[in-house]
Amino acid sequence: MSKCICKGNWRSIVNETEHLLDRRFRDNKGEEYSFFGIVHGSDDYYYGMWRRKDRELTLLSCVGSIDGHGYVLQEENDEQT
């Protein structure tokens, strides 16, 4: 088994966002996205957001927070409507 090659604050970001997996968010235009996880890019880490209606993938820099990018977490009851 190889050793972990995680660098920087990867583990911290994963721990901070794990509870948000598959949760729904709305952007500032009212579009709904699902958070699918953290993406390790060649230059940075990103929050992965998926818009199901048109299969659009959006990556948000982990330098900020998801809500700092204008995405608001939807309440459990709101998700089912």
Secondary structure as UniProt FT lines:
FT   TURN            8..9
FT   HELIX           10..17
FT   HELIX           18..20
FT   TURN            21..22
FT   STRAND          24..26
FT   TURN            28..29
FT   STRAND          32..40
FT   STRAND          45..51
FT   HELIX           52..54
FT   STRAND          56..61
FT   TURN            62..63
FT   HELIX           67..69
FT   STRAND          72..73
FT   HELIX           76..79
//
